[in-house]
């Protein structure tokens, strides 16, 4: 098991019980864990590509997608968190908050409230702010926002990394994290620029 795992700014620390649910006890470094998670995410993305007309804006689909992205690495994948984190709503509010988000996004689609990129940016931010899972929330919310664009808006995905890995320390990541913090305060301009809208 990974001892004394260091977290980058913006990452959600796992508590010891959550770390115990790592399916690979021989993993001892953050680099090994990142490699395993990335391989799992790529398999999950292939699964997502094959989904035709999924009921994307549902609790069931959200949990299934998270499990596909992280389930080969973590036993808790696809299950909402039960513990308080440095970000996110009270765990008892996760299901209600996500249902509200999904209902709002369906309304946006039905009433052409926002352009696709604006809707995806707002959707991404709101899911990240809830922080439904023990970990992987940023990656999950970027992927489900891209699925919203592709499958419900027939629009191209967002180039989140812009040639950089958002999981690594770099200027792009810092811009992204600042844009999310600004959106927490109601200022979405930075996030809209980040996703290529406006």
N, C-alpha and C positions, 0 to 999 in steps of 0.2 A: 504494500500500500504506500501511497505517496505521503511522506512525512513532511511537515512544515511547508505545505504548498503555498507559494507566493502568488498573490493576485495583482493584476494590473488595475490601474484606475478604471472604474466603471464595471469591473467584474464582480459577480455575486459570490461571496465566500460560501462554501459548503460547510455544514456543521458535521461533526464527527460521525453521527448516525448516517447521514447522506453519503459520506465518503466510504462508509462500510459497504454500501451498495454498489461499489465498483465491481464489475464482473471479472476483472483481470487483476487478481491480487499481486501478480508479479510486476505490475507497473509501478515504477518507483520515481519517475520524473515527470514533470509537466510536459516536456517534449513528447514522451511516449503517449501520454494521455491525449494530447492534441492530435497526434497522428491517428490514434484509434478513433477519436471522435470525428475527425475529418473523413476517414474512410466510411464510417457509419452514415454521416451526412450525405456523402455522394451516393450511397445506396438508397437512402431515403429520397433524394432528389430524383433518382431514376424511377422509383415507385410513384412519386408525385406526377411525373411526366406522363405516366401511363393512365392516370385517373381521368376519366371522361365525365364531365358534368358532375363533379363532386358537390355534395352539400357543404361547401367550404365554410360557410358562416354558421357553424354549429359547434357546440361543445364536443360532440363525439368526434367530428373531423379534427378539431384542434388537438385533442388528446392522441388520436391515432397518428397524426402527422408528427407530433413530438416523439412518440414511441418509435416511429419509423426512422427518425433522424438520430435518436440517441439510445434506442432500446438494446442495441448489441453491446453497449458499453455500461449502461446504468440500469439497475433494477427498478428505480423509481421513474424511469422515462415514461411519459404519457400519463403520469399521475400529478395532480396539482400539489404544490408544496403545502406542508403542514406547519412550517416554522416561519417566524418573522425573519425578514432579511433587511439589508441596508437600504433597500428600495422595494417599492410595491405596496399593495393594499394588505389589510389584515387577511390572513389565509381564509378566514370564514366568509370573506366577501368575493373571493375569486370567481366563483361560478356566476354569481349575480352580475358582477361587473363585466365579465366577458359576454354574458347574454345581452346586456345593454349595448355593448360595443357592436356585436354582430347585428342586433336589430337596427342600430343607427346606420351601419354601413349598408344594410339592405335598403333602408330608406334612401340613402344617398344615391344608390344605383337606380332605384325605382323612380326617383324624382330628378335625376340629373343634377344633383346638388353641387357636386364638385367635378372638375376635370379628373381623369383617371390618376395622374401622378399626385395631385393634391389629396385625393381620397386615399391612395396607398400610403402617403406620408403620414396623414392623420391616423389611419388605421394602425400603422406600425408603431407610432408614438404611444397610442392609447394601450396597445397590448404590452409594450415594454413597460409602461408605467404601472400596469397591474402586476407584472412579473409573476405569471401564473405557476411556473415550474421551479423546482429547486435550482436549476441551472440551465444554460442554453437559451435563455429568453431572447437575447439580442439576435442570435442566429435564427431561432425559430420565428421571431416576429418579422425579420427581413424576408425569410422564405415564404411565410404565409401572405405577406404584402405583395410579393412577386406573383404568388399564385392568384391573388385577387386580380392583379393586372392582367395576367395571361388568360385566366379561365373565365373571369366574369366581365372584364372590360375589353378583351381581345387586344391587349396593349403589350408592348415589349417590357421586359423586366427592367428594374433599376440597376445601374452599375454602381452598387454600393461601395465597392472598394476603390474604384477609379484607378486600377492598376496596383493598388496596395492591399494588404491583408488587414481587415478591420480587427482581427484578433491579435495583431502585433502592435507594439508601440510605434506610432508614426504620426505625422502631422494630419493625415486624413482621419485617423481614429480620433484625434483630439478635436478636430472640427466637428466630427459626427457627435461626439459626446457633448460638446458645447451646444450644438443644435438641439439635442434632446433636452438638455437642461433649460434652454431658452423656451422650448415648446412647453415644458412643465409650467412655465410662467405665462403661457398664452401667446408667446411670440414665435410663430411658425416660419418666419422668413428664412432663417438660417437652414432649417430642415428642408424647406421647399427648394432653396438653392442647391442644397446637398444632393437632392434626388433629381435635379435637372429640371425642376419646374420653376418658371419665372427667371 
